[in-house]
Amino acid sequence: MDHSHIGATGSAGADTAALLLRLVLLLGTAFVAGTGLLRPLAERVPRRVTAFVWALAAFSAVLAAVSVPVLDVNVVGAAVHVVLVLAVPSALGRPGPGRWLSAALILLLVVETAVGRSGVEFAVDTVYVAAAAAWFGVTVLSAAVPADQLRTESLRPGPLSLTLGGLLVLAGAVRLATSGIGFDRRVYESAFGIALLVVVGLPLLVTAAAAVRPGRVYRYGTVGVVAGFVAFSALAAIPRPADLPVPGVPVLGEVSLAGQRVPLLISPQRPGRNLVHFPAGAGDQLDVGVPGGPLARATPRAGAEGTWAEVDLPAGRGEVLLRTGDTETSVDVDTGDQPGPVTAAGVDGPECASAALGGLITGRRDVLGTCPADALSTEDADALRKLVAFLDSRGAKGITLKADDSPRGVAAAEVVREVAAVKELRIDAEPKPENALVAVSGWAEAHRALTLAGAQQAESPTYGYGLYLAPWLLNTPLATSVTTTSVPLRFDPREQLPVSYAVAVGNAFGGESPTMAGFEAWLGTQADAVRGEVQIYAAAQVTVMPMGPGEVHAPGMPMTEELAGQWVPKATVVPVSLPLLT
């Protein structure tokens, strides 16, 4: 019976009730299992012990059954739990079978508390649960069974308490050391860390007490072991604290605002101007700031998805405040004392943040040292050369060039001009029917150029040879700003790697669409796998005609506009040229 999925329901009361149900169920079951496991240490069991174990078993069985509709746990797992927990008290009169049934019940407890862990972690959980259950069993037997009916050669409180306590401390210490937070401030600043300290600390105190007063340790020390076991069982339901911020590594986090889980990105996480990004689904009423300062509303930006807010962060540790309506929360930051890339928070900031997001969703935490707009790559320069040659081969008379003053934009414009001069193509600033529009700027300028081109084309023939984007400009806001655009690419967006990235970024950031900057960062060492020959791809907004009920559509023809992994939702991106070799 897996309880690992217990999480936020939007109601604090419901979440608390679900957690309490889980903890009481596991604790009661541990007492039943421990008593049955150590039953052979008593010559006979008094009726009051049998009645106590039956009462706990019945209560646990009821809770296990209630867990099915309340916690949506596995029905088969719940049934096995009910059968085993009721079988243990029924076998108290037969110590041998009862011990094996109790061992099986303890193993089930381990599975329910280990939450899918394996290897060394599963072994550690097994030791902790088994030692705690054994402690509970000794407590029940030593408190209720007369001393002359106990096999004292096996049940010696001093050595046994030291052994079980030592196992609890050792297992808890390993759990703390392997948690990933055992050596930083999260261990005392988060609920997860405090629970881990309880898991280790209380058994340690009990073990120390057992060394001094072994005869009474089970009477008083059991309270500490119970608290440690409850904290151990609660770890599966307590959110693990976010990684500590590292100066210069953009922060990818998630906060709860007005009952909604909202992902956010803070980039570049350096002193000075930073961007805070939210997905479109987060709404348009989010305010961002720092303690003691004014809050800025997160608003859309041209050429980018979602909403963005600019906030000035001081050097060193601090926090970013987030507010929507009457709800406020914060995210920790640590900006260090070094400046970040100049283009990380300006007009090209959203593209830079998208690149950071691509790396973060793979688990890498790289310092953001440069941004895509800081330089023109060799591959993109080659793609632009081949694009201009392609336009010449199609008979275009000139190019209306849209660039910007970023280092990449300046270099890209120079590449286009050089090849156009060789091909004797005009470079114009204004639209002409015999021209093609070529945008080599950043996202914002390209969006303005495409929006204007769309309006101009609606009034009269303009750009008869099409609208073309530099490779880094393939994203949803740009591709959907006009009916059709074209872009020189070295990969097919419908292939496995591009689709995997599109799915990953959408899952990680509220349905965010893919970008070229994010894809390149996400690829990492796999970049060579998508460096094929340049082809011209057309991104066109299309609407597929729905078929009648039961009508068979053509093979390979999707009948839905929303497909997982699409680079441009409600659009198609397909090659419209052969590989451009020159």
Backbone torsions as a table, in degrees:
resi	resn	phi	psi	omega
1	MET	NA	111.7	-173.2
2	ASP	-95.0	122.9	177.1
3	HIS	-104.5	8.7	-168.5
4	SER	-68.9	-16.9	-174.4
5	HIS	-89.0	0.8	-179.0
6	ILE	-58.4	124.6	-177.1
7	GLY	-153.5	-165.1	-175.9
8	ALA	-68.7	133.7	177.2
9	THR	-111.2	-3.5	-173.7
10	GLY	95.2	-9.8	178.2
11	SER	-124.0	117.2	-179.6
12	ALA	-63.2	-37.1	179.6
13	GLY	-64.6	-42.1	179.4
14	ALA	-66.0	-40.9	179.5
15	ASP	-65.0	-41.9	179.6
16	THR	-64.7	-42.2	179.1
17	ALA	-63.1	-40.3	179.4
18	ALA	-64.8	-41.0	179.0
19	LEU	-65.9	-43.2	178.6
20	LEU	-62.4	-40.9	177.7
21	LEU	-58.1	-46.2	179.8
22	ARG	-60.6	-46.8	-175.1
23	LEU	-67.7	-43.0	179.0
24	VAL	-64.7	-40.0	178.5
25	LEU	-60.6	-48.9	-177.6
26	LEU	-67.5	-39.1	-179.6
27	LEU	-66.8	-46.9	178.6
28	GLY	-60.8	-39.9	178.9
29	THR	-65.7	-37.3	179.4
30	ALA	-64.0	-39.3	177.1
31	PHE	-64.3	-42.4	178.9
32	VAL	-62.8	-47.7	-177.1
33	ALA	-64.9	-41.6	-179.2
34	GLY	-66.1	-40.1	178.4
35	THR	-64.4	-43.9	178.1
36	GLY	-65.9	-34.6	-178.6
37	LEU	-65.1	-39.3	-176.7
38	LEU	-98.6	7.5	178.1
39	ARG	-53.5	-36.5	179.7
40	PRO	-62.4	-11.6	179.2
41	LEU	-78.0	-11.4	178.8
42	ALA	-111.0	139.9	179.4
43	GLU	-66.2	-41.0	172.9
44	ARG	-148.7	160.6	-176.2
45	VAL	-108.9	124.1	177.6
46	PRO	-61.1	158.1	-179.0
47	ARG	-61.1	-35.4	-177.8
48	ARG	-65.4	-30.9	175.8
49	VAL	-70.3	-44.9	178.4
50	THR	-59.6	-44.3	-179.5
51	ALA	-63.9	-40.4	179.8
52	PHE	-63.0	-45.6	-178.6
53	VAL	-67.2	-40.3	177.4
54	TRP	-61.9	-41.7	-179.9
55	ALA	-62.9	-45.2	178.0
56	LEU	-63.3	-41.5	-179.2
57	ALA	-64.1	-43.4	179.7
58	ALA	-64.5	-41.7	179.0
59	PHE	-62.9	-43.7	179.0
60	SER	-64.3	-38.5	179.2
61	ALA	-63.3	-40.8	178.6
62	VAL	-64.2	-44.4	179.4
63	LEU	-63.4	-38.5	177.9
64	ALA	-62.0	-40.7	178.4
65	ALA	-67.9	-39.7	179.1
66	VAL	-65.6	-29.1	-178.0
67	SER	-63.3	-25.7	-177.6
68	VAL	-61.8	-54.1	178.6
69	PRO	-79.4	-31.3	-174.4
70	VAL	-78.3	-46.1	-177.0
71	LEU	-103.3	-1.8	179.3
72	ASP	57.4	42.8	178.5
73	VAL	-82.5	167.9	-178.4
74	ASN	-64.9	130.7	-177.0
75	VAL	-65.0	-43.3	-179.6
76	VAL	-62.8	-44.4	178.3
77	GLY	-61.1	-41.8	178.2
78	ALA	-63.9	-40.1	179.7
79	ALA	-64.4	-42.4	177.9
80	VAL	-62.2	-40.8	178.6
81	HIS	-60.7	-47.3	-179.0
82	VAL	-60.5	-46.5	-177.9
83	VAL	-62.2	-46.9	-177.1
84	LEU	-68.7	-42.4	-176.3
85	VAL	-68.3	-27.7	175.7
86	LEU	-84.0	-24.2	-179.7
87	ALA	-72.8	-30.7	-176.8
88	VAL	-63.5	-52.3	179.6
89	PRO	-65.6	-29.5	178.6
90	SER	-69.0	-17.8	-178.9
91	ALA	-107.1	13.5	-179.4
92	LEU	-63.2	-26.7	178.0
93	GLY	-77.3	-8.6	178.8
94	ARG	-125.4	91.9	-171.8
95	PRO	-56.6	-39.6	-177.3
96	GLY	-62.6	-61.0	177.6
97	PRO	-59.8	-35.7	-179.6
98	GLY	-62.5	-37.5	179.1
99	ARG	-64.3	-41.9	-179.4
100	TRP	-68.4	-38.4	176.5
101	LEU	-64.4	-38.9	178.3
102	SER	-66.2	-39.4	177.5
103	ALA	-61.4	-40.7	177.5
104	ALA	-64.3	-38.5	179.7
105	LEU	-67.8	-38.2	176.8
106	ILE	-64.4	-40.9	177.2
107	LEU	-61.1	-39.4	176.8
108	LEU	-64.1	-39.4	176.8
109	LEU	-61.1	-41.0	178.6
110	VAL	-60.9	-45.4	179.7
111	VAL	-61.0	-39.5	-177.3
112	GLU	-73.6	-27.4	180.0
113	THR	-95.9	-24.0	-177.2
114	ALA	-74.2	-22.8	173.2
115	VAL	54.2	57.2	173.5
116	GLY	76.4	4.8	178.9
117	ARG	-72.6	156.6	-176.2
118	SER	-143.7	173.7	176.5
119	GLY	63.9	-134.6	-178.0
120	VAL	-61.3	-38.6	-179.0
121	GLU	-62.3	-41.6	178.8
122	PHE	-65.5	-39.5	178.6
123	ALA	-62.8	-41.8	178.4
124	VAL	-62.1	-44.6	179.0
125	ASP	-62.8	-38.5	179.0
126	THR	-62.0	-45.3	-179.9
127	VAL	-62.2	-44.6	-176.6
128	TYR	-64.8	-48.8	-177.7
129	VAL	-64.7	-44.7	-178.4
130	ALA	-65.1	-41.4	179.6
131	ALA	-66.2	-41.3	178.6
132	ALA	-64.8	-44.0	179.5
133	ALA	-62.3	-40.7	178.0
134	ALA	-63.2	-41.0	177.3
135	TRP	-59.4	-44.0	179.8
136	PHE	-63.5	-39.5	179.5
137	GLY	-63.5	-43.7	178.0
138	VAL	-62.7	-39.4	179.3
139	THR	-59.4	-48.4	-178.9
140	VAL	-62.5	-47.4	-175.7
141	LEU	-69.1	-43.0	-177.9
142	SER	-69.5	-26.7	-179.6
143	ALA	-83.8	-28.7	-172.0
144	ALA	-110.5	-21.0	-176.7
145	VAL	-99.1	129.4	177.6
146	PRO	-55.6	146.2	-175.6
147	ALA	-59.7	-33.0	-177.9
148	ASP	-74.8	-7.2	178.5
149	GLN	-105.2	7.0	177.4
150	LEU	-102.9	145.0	175.8
151	ARG	-81.6	86.4	-170.5
152	THR	-64.3	-21.4	177.8
153	GLU	-67.9	-24.6	177.5
154	SER	-97.4	-33.4	-176.7
155	LEU	-105.3	78.8	177.7
156	ARG	-105.9	106.0	-171.5
157	PRO	-52.0	-41.2	-176.9
158	GLY	-61.5	-65.3	-179.2
159	PRO	-60.6	-37.7	-177.4
160	LEU	-68.1	-40.1	179.6
161	SER	-66.4	-39.0	177.8
162	LEU	-65.6	-38.7	-179.8
163	THR	-66.2	-51.3	-177.7
164	LEU	-67.0	-41.8	178.0
165	GLY	-62.7	-40.9	178.1
166	GLY	-63.1	-39.1	177.4
167	LEU	-64.2	-40.7	178.3
168	LEU	-63.1	-44.9	-179.5
169	VAL	-64.1	-44.5	-178.9
170	LEU	-63.2	-47.3	-179.5
171	ALA	-64.3	-41.2	178.7
172	GLY	-64.7	-38.5	179.4
173	ALA	-65.3	-40.7	177.2
174	VAL	-65.0	-40.8	178.0
175	ARG	-60.7	-40.9	178.2
176	LEU	-66.7	-43.3	-177.3
177	ALA	-66.9	-32.0	-178.3
178	THR	-93.0	2.7	-177.3
179	SER	-75.0	-20.2	-176.9
180	GLY	88.5	-5.7	179.9
181	ILE	-125.1	5.3	-172.1
182	GLY	-68.6	-10.7	-175.6
183	PHE	-127.5	24.9	175.1
184	ASP	-139.5	179.4	-171.1
185	ARG	-68.5	-14.0	178.3
186	ARG	-64.1	-20.2	-177.5
187	VAL	-68.8	-22.0	175.6
188	TYR	-119.8	-1.4	179.7
189	GLU	-104.0	-6.4	-177.3
190	SER	-125.2	155.2	177.6
191	ALA	-62.5	-36.8	178.8
192	PHE	-63.1	-44.6	-179.9
193	GLY	-66.7	-40.9	178.9
194	ILE	-64.0	-38.9	176.5
195	ALA	-61.2	-40.2	177.4
196	LEU	-63.6	-39.4	177.4
197	LEU	-63.7	-37.9	176.1
198	VAL	-65.1	-41.1	179.5
199	VAL	-57.0	-37.5	-178.4
200	VAL	-92.3	-45.1	-168.7
201	GLY	-68.1	-46.1	-176.6
202	LEU	-66.8	-45.8	173.8
203	PRO	-59.0	-32.0	177.7
204	LEU	-65.1	-42.8	177.2
205	LEU	-64.3	-41.4	179.8
206	VAL	-63.9	-41.6	179.6
207	THR	-64.8	-40.6	177.1
208	ALA	-63.5	-39.7	177.5
209	ALA	-65.9	-36.0	179.4
210	ALA	-64.0	-31.1	178.9
211	ALA	-69.7	-26.0	-178.0
212	VAL	-93.1	-47.9	-177.6
213	ARG	-126.8	72.3	-175.7
214	PRO	-62.5	-27.8	-176.2
215	GLY	-70.0	-27.0	-176.2
216	ARG	-112.0	5.6	-172.9
217	VAL	-62.8	-36.0	-177.4
218	TYR	-73.7	-24.4	179.9
219	ARG	-71.7	-43.5	-177.0
220	TYR	-103.6	-34.5	-176.5
221	GLY	-69.3	-22.0	-179.8
222	THR	-60.2	-31.3	178.6
223	VAL	-60.0	-42.6	178.3
224	GLY	-66.9	-39.2	179.3
225	VAL	-68.0	-38.5	176.6
226	VAL	-60.2	-46.3	179.7
227	ALA	-62.6	-41.4	177.5
228	GLY	-63.1	-42.2	179.5
229	PHE	-65.9	-40.5	178.2
230	VAL	-63.2	-43.7	178.0
231	ALA	-63.3	-40.4	178.3
232	PHE	-61.5	-44.1	-179.8
233	SER	-67.7	-28.9	-177.5
234	ALA	-78.3	-15.8	-176.2
235	LEU	-56.3	-34.7	-178.1
236	ALA	-65.9	-24.9	-176.7
237	ALA	-101.6	-5.2	179.8
238	ILE	-94.0	125.1	-179.7
239	PRO	-58.9	134.3	177.1
240	ARG	-71.3	133.8	-178.2
241	PRO	-64.0	149.7	179.6
242	ALA	-65.1	157.2	176.6
243	ASP	-60.2	145.7	177.0
244	LEU	-64.8	139.5	179.4
245	PRO	-65.5	141.7	177.2
246	VAL	-114.6	127.0	-178.2
247	PRO	-51.0	129.1	177.9
248	GLY	87.4	-8.6	176.2
249	VAL	-99.0	113.5	179.9
250	PRO	-52.7	147.2	-175.8
251	VAL	-96.4	121.6	171.8
252	LEU	-108.5	112.6	-176.1
253	GLY	-137.7	-176.2	178.6
254	GLU	-145.4	134.1	-179.2
255	VAL	-128.2	162.3	176.3
256	SER	-104.3	120.0	179.7
257	LEU	-132.3	121.2	178.8
258	ALA	53.6	41.4	177.6
259	GLY	76.9	8.9	-178.3
260	GLN	-120.3	135.8	175.0
261	ARG	-82.6	121.7	-173.1
262	VAL	-121.1	117.6	173.1
263	PRO	-76.1	152.1	177.9
264	LEU	-149.8	157.7	179.1
265	LEU	-130.6	129.6	176.9
266	ILE	-115.3	120.5	-174.3
267	SER	-140.9	138.6	5.3
268	PRO	-93.4	6.4	-175.1
269	GLN	58.7	55.7	176.0
270	ARG	-132.6	161.0	177.6
271	PRO	-58.1	140.8	-179.7
272	GLY	103.7	-152.5	-173.5
273	ARG	-71.5	128.2	177.8
274	ASN	-130.3	156.5	174.9
275	LEU	-106.0	137.1	172.9
276	VAL	-115.5	121.3	-172.0
277	HIS	-115.5	137.6	175.9
278	PHE	-125.6	149.2	174.8
279	PRO	-71.1	162.8	-176.8
280	ALA	-59.6	-33.2	-177.5
281	GLY	-68.9	-10.0	-180.0
282	ALA	-76.3	-11.0	179.4
283	GLY	93.7	-179.2	-175.0
284	ASP	-119.3	24.5	-178.9
285	GLN	-121.5	34.7	-177.9
286	LEU	-99.7	129.6	177.5
287	ASP	-114.9	143.6	-173.9
288	VAL	-133.3	143.8	176.7
289	GLY	-173.2	-165.7	177.2
290	VAL	-122.3	157.2	-180.0
291	PRO	-55.3	130.2	179.3
292	GLY	83.5	-2.5	-178.9
293	GLY	-115.7	172.2	178.9
294	PRO	-72.0	154.6	177.8
295	LEU	-99.0	140.9	179.0
296	ALA	-110.5	138.3	179.2
297	ARG	-76.5	133.6	174.9
298	ALA	-76.7	122.6	-175.2
299	THR	-128.4	161.5	177.1
300	PRO	-65.5	156.2	175.0
301	ARG	-126.6	143.6	-178.3
302	ALA	-59.4	130.4	176.3
303	GLY	82.3	-0.8	-177.5
304	ALA	-125.7	155.9	177.7
305	GLU	-89.9	162.2	175.2
306	GLY	71.5	-158.7	180.0
307	THR	-124.0	157.1	-172.7
308	TRP	-140.3	140.3	174.6
309	ALA	-130.2	142.0	175.4
310	GLU	-98.7	134.0	-179.9
311	VAL	-141.5	138.0	177.9
312	ASP	-91.5	120.2	-178.8
313	LEU	-104.6	138.6	175.6
314	PRO	-76.6	168.9	177.8
315	ALA	-71.2	149.5	175.4
316	GLY	85.5	-163.9	-178.0
317	ARG	-71.1	146.5	177.2
318	GLY	-172.6	-159.4	178.4
319	GLU	-150.0	154.8	175.1
320	VAL	-107.2	124.6	179.2
321	LEU	-87.2	140.4	178.3
322	LEU	-127.8	134.5	-177.8
323	ARG	-141.8	139.1	169.9
324	THR	-141.8	120.3	-175.5
325	GLY	61.9	-125.6	179.7
326	ASP	-96.3	3.4	-177.6
327	THR	-97.8	133.7	-179.9
328	GLU	-137.5	141.6	175.6
329	THR	-147.1	-177.6	-178.1
330	SER	-147.5	160.9	177.1
331	VAL	-129.0	131.8	179.9
332	ASP	-72.3	143.1	175.0
333	VAL	-135.6	160.4	174.4
334	ASP	-146.4	98.6	-170.8
335	THR	-85.5	-11.4	-176.3
336	GLY	70.7	-152.9	-178.5
337	ASP	-132.2	9.5	179.8
338	GLN	-105.0	145.5	178.9
339	PRO	-71.8	156.3	176.3
340	GLY	-97.6	-177.9	178.1
341	PRO	-59.0	140.5	-177.7
342	VAL	-61.9	-37.3	-176.0
343	THR	-84.1	4.3	-175.7
344	ALA	-75.3	-18.2	-176.9
345	ALA	-129.3	2.2	179.5
346	GLY	-89.5	-147.0	-177.7
347	VAL	-64.5	-27.2	178.2
348	ASP	-94.9	8.7	-178.9
349	GLY	-60.8	-43.3	179.3
350	PRO	-59.0	-37.9	177.8
351	GLU	-66.5	-39.7	178.7
352	CYS	-64.6	-41.6	178.1
353	ALA	-64.3	-36.0	178.1
354	SER	-64.7	-38.1	176.1
355	ALA	-63.7	-42.2	178.0
356	ALA	-62.1	-41.2	179.3
357	LEU	-61.3	-39.9	179.7
358	GLY	-59.2	-38.8	177.7
359	GLY	-75.0	-38.4	-176.6
360	LEU	-65.2	-36.2	-177.6
361	ILE	-72.3	-10.7	173.6
362	THR	-89.6	-5.5	-177.7
363	GLY	96.9	-6.2	177.8
364	ARG	-77.5	143.8	178.3
365	ARG	-124.6	72.1	-176.5
366	ASP	-90.0	141.3	173.9
367	VAL	-65.3	133.1	-179.6
368	LEU	-81.8	98.2	-176.7
369	GLY	-96.5	-30.0	179.6
370	THR	-138.6	164.9	178.1
371	CYS	-121.3	157.7	-178.4
372	PRO	-56.5	-33.9	-177.0
373	ALA	-77.4	-1.1	-177.3
374	ASP	-77.7	-18.9	-177.9
375	ALA	-160.9	154.4	175.1
376	LEU	-93.7	122.7	-179.0
377	SER	-73.3	158.1	178.3
378	THR	-61.4	-41.1	-179.2
379	GLU	-64.2	-42.3	-179.5
380	ASP	-69.9	-37.0	176.9
381	ALA	-61.5	-42.2	178.3
382	ASP	-64.6	-39.5	179.0
383	ALA	-63.4	-38.9	179.3
384	LEU	-68.2	-38.5	176.5
385	ARG	-60.0	-45.7	-179.0
386	LYS	-69.2	-30.5	176.4
387	LEU	-64.7	-46.2	180.0
388	VAL	-62.9	-41.6	177.6
389	ALA	-62.8	-37.7	177.7
390	PHE	-63.0	-44.0	179.1
391	LEU	-63.4	-38.3	176.6
392	ASP	-62.6	-41.5	-179.6
393	SER	-66.1	-25.1	179.4
394	ARG	-83.3	-10.6	177.3
395	GLY	99.2	12.0	177.6
396	ALA	-62.4	144.4	-179.9
397	LYS	-93.1	-24.3	-178.2
398	GLY	-162.7	175.2	-179.8
399	ILE	-129.7	127.7	170.0
400	THR	-91.5	111.3	-170.0
401	LEU	-98.8	130.1	176.0
402	LYS	-117.8	109.4	-178.9
403	ALA	-126.3	-178.1	174.4
404	ASP	-139.2	-173.9	-174.9
405	ASP	-98.1	15.2	174.4
406	SER	-72.0	157.7	177.8
407	PRO	-55.7	-39.2	178.2
408	ARG	-68.9	-42.8	-179.1
409	GLY	-62.8	-40.9	179.1
410	VAL	-64.7	-45.8	-179.3
411	ALA	-66.1	-39.1	-179.7
412	ALA	-66.6	-41.2	178.6
413	ALA	-62.3	-37.6	178.8
414	GLU	-65.6	-39.5	177.8
415	VAL	-61.9	-45.3	-179.3
416	VAL	-63.1	-43.4	-179.0
417	ARG	-64.2	-41.2	-179.0
418	GLU	-61.6	-47.9	-178.1
419	VAL	-69.9	-37.5	178.6
420	ALA	-62.8	-36.8	178.5
421	ALA	-64.7	-41.3	178.2
422	VAL	-64.8	-38.6	-177.9
423	LYS	-86.6	-0.9	-179.9
424	GLU	60.4	43.0	173.7
425	LEU	-100.7	138.1	177.2
426	ARG	-70.5	149.9	169.3
427	ILE	-113.8	114.6	-176.6
428	ASP	-115.4	156.8	174.9
429	ALA	-95.0	-23.1	-176.8
430	GLU	-108.3	157.1	179.9
431	PRO	-70.3	145.4	173.9
432	LYS	-143.3	146.3	-177.0
433	PRO	-59.2	-31.5	-176.7
434	GLU	-90.4	9.5	-178.3
435	ASN	-103.6	168.2	166.2
436	ALA	-115.6	141.6	173.9
437	LEU	-85.6	129.3	177.1
438	VAL	-125.5	117.1	-180.0
439	ALA	-103.3	123.0	179.1
440	VAL	-126.2	22.1	-178.1
441	SER	-90.3	-165.0	171.0
442	GLY	-83.6	-176.5	-174.4
443	TRP	-60.5	-48.0	-172.6
444	ALA	-63.7	-48.9	-179.8
445	GLU	-65.1	-38.2	178.4
446	ALA	-64.4	-38.8	179.2
447	HIS	-64.0	-42.2	177.7
448	ARG	-64.3	-40.5	-179.3
449	ALA	-65.3	-42.5	-179.4
450	LEU	-69.5	-39.7	179.3
451	THR	-62.3	-42.5	177.2
452	LEU	-65.3	-42.2	179.3
453	ALA	-61.4	-40.5	178.1
454	GLY	-61.9	-41.8	178.6
455	ALA	-66.5	-40.1	179.3
456	GLN	-65.8	-41.2	179.9
457	GLN	-65.6	-28.0	178.9
458	ALA	-71.3	-21.8	-177.6
459	GLU	-96.0	-36.6	-178.3
460	SER	-160.0	161.6	179.9
461	PRO	-58.6	121.7	-179.2
462	THR	-141.7	143.3	179.6
463	TYR	52.8	64.9	-178.2
464	GLY	-62.9	-18.3	-179.3
465	TYR	-104.5	13.5	168.7
466	GLY	99.3	174.2	-179.7
467	LEU	-113.6	124.6	-173.8
468	TYR	-124.0	140.7	-180.0
469	LEU	-115.8	145.7	170.6
470	ALA	-63.4	157.2	-175.3
471	PRO	-54.5	-36.2	-175.9
472	TRP	-74.6	-3.5	-176.3
473	LEU	-97.5	6.9	179.1
474	LEU	-79.5	97.3	170.7
475	ASN	-146.9	170.9	-172.9
476	THR	-63.5	-49.2	-179.0
477	PRO	-58.8	-35.7	-179.5
478	LEU	-78.3	-44.5	-177.2
479	ALA	-66.4	-25.7	-178.7
480	THR	-100.8	4.4	179.0
481	SER	-76.2	-18.8	175.2
482	VAL	-135.8	171.9	-176.3
483	THR	-66.6	-44.2	-177.3
484	THR	-143.7	135.1	171.8
485	THR	-132.1	163.4	178.2
486	SER	-130.0	151.0	-176.1
487	VAL	-149.0	137.4	176.5
488	PRO	-81.9	120.0	-176.6
489	LEU	-126.1	157.2	175.8
490	ARG	-104.8	7.0	179.6
491	PHE	-148.0	161.8	177.4
492	ASP	-96.9	119.2	-178.8
493	PRO	-60.3	-10.6	179.4
494	ARG	-91.8	-0.6	-179.4
495	GLU	-79.7	172.0	-169.5
496	GLN	-61.1	-49.0	-177.4
497	LEU	-64.4	-48.8	177.4
498	PRO	-60.2	-39.1	179.3
499	VAL	-66.7	-41.3	179.3
500	SER	-61.1	-41.8	178.0
501	TYR	-65.0	-43.3	-179.4
502	ALA	-59.9	-41.3	178.1
503	VAL	-66.8	-42.8	-177.2
504	ALA	-63.0	-46.0	-177.7
505	VAL	-70.1	-34.6	177.0
506	GLY	-65.7	-41.3	179.0
507	ASN	-69.0	-36.9	-174.4
508	ALA	-80.2	-24.1	-171.9
509	PHE	-137.8	57.2	168.2
510	GLY	58.5	36.4	178.3
511	GLY	84.0	14.7	178.8
512	GLU	-56.8	140.3	178.8
513	SER	-84.9	157.8	-177.5
514	PRO	-71.4	158.4	174.2
515	THR	-136.5	158.2	178.8
516	MET	-65.0	-40.1	-179.8
517	ALA	-63.4	-43.3	178.6
518	GLY	-66.6	-38.1	180.0
519	PHE	-63.5	-44.6	-179.4
520	GLU	-63.4	-39.9	178.3
521	ALA	-69.7	-37.8	179.7
522	TRP	-65.3	-37.2	-178.5
523	LEU	-62.9	-41.6	-178.0
524	GLY	57.9	-120.2	-177.6
525	THR	-74.5	-6.4	179.2
526	GLN	-90.9	9.1	-173.5
527	ALA	-57.8	-36.2	-178.2
528	ASP	-63.7	-21.3	-177.4
529	ALA	-69.4	-16.7	-178.3
530	VAL	-119.8	22.9	178.2
531	ARG	-104.8	72.7	176.5
532	GLY	-93.6	-161.6	177.4
533	GLU	-75.8	150.1	-178.7
534	VAL	-72.7	132.1	171.0
535	GLN	-131.2	154.4	175.8
536	ILE	-86.8	125.7	177.1
537	TYR	-112.9	139.1	176.9
538	ALA	-103.6	130.8	173.9
539	ALA	-105.4	113.1	-174.4
540	ALA	-127.3	136.5	174.1
541	GLN	-76.2	123.0	-178.0
542	VAL	-130.7	151.2	173.6
543	THR	-125.2	119.2	-178.4
544	VAL	-82.9	132.6	-179.9
545	MET	-69.4	124.3	-179.5
546	PRO	-65.6	146.5	179.1
547	MET	-91.3	160.7	176.7
548	GLY	-71.5	162.2	-179.6
549	PRO	-55.8	125.5	178.2
550	GLY	78.8	-2.9	-178.1
551	GLU	-79.3	133.9	-177.3
552	VAL	-83.4	131.3	178.8
553	HIS	-93.9	168.7	-178.2
554	ALA	-65.1	146.4	-179.7
555	PRO	-57.1	133.4	177.2
556	GLY	78.1	4.7	-177.7
557	MET	-101.3	103.5	-176.0
558	PRO	-68.6	140.2	-179.1
559	MET	-101.8	14.5	178.1
560	THR	-129.9	148.4	-179.3
561	GLU	-83.9	-23.1	-175.5
562	GLU	-105.4	106.8	177.3
563	LEU	-120.4	139.0	179.6
564	ALA	-61.1	134.7	176.4
565	GLY	88.0	5.8	176.8
566	GLN	-68.2	136.4	177.1
567	TRP	-74.8	-34.6	178.0
568	VAL	-129.4	102.7	-178.9
569	PRO	-56.8	142.9	179.7
570	LYS	60.4	28.6	178.3
571	ALA	-148.6	168.3	176.9
572	THR	-124.6	142.5	177.5
573	VAL	-122.6	108.1	-173.2
574	VAL	-133.4	153.1	178.2
575	PRO	-71.7	139.8	178.8
576	VAL	-124.7	12.0	176.6
577	SER	-145.9	163.6	169.9
578	LEU	-76.8	166.1	175.5
579	PRO	-53.3	134.5	-179.4
580	LEU	-90.6	104.9	-174.2
581	LEU	-89.9	-17.4	179.8
582	THR	-130.7	NA	NA
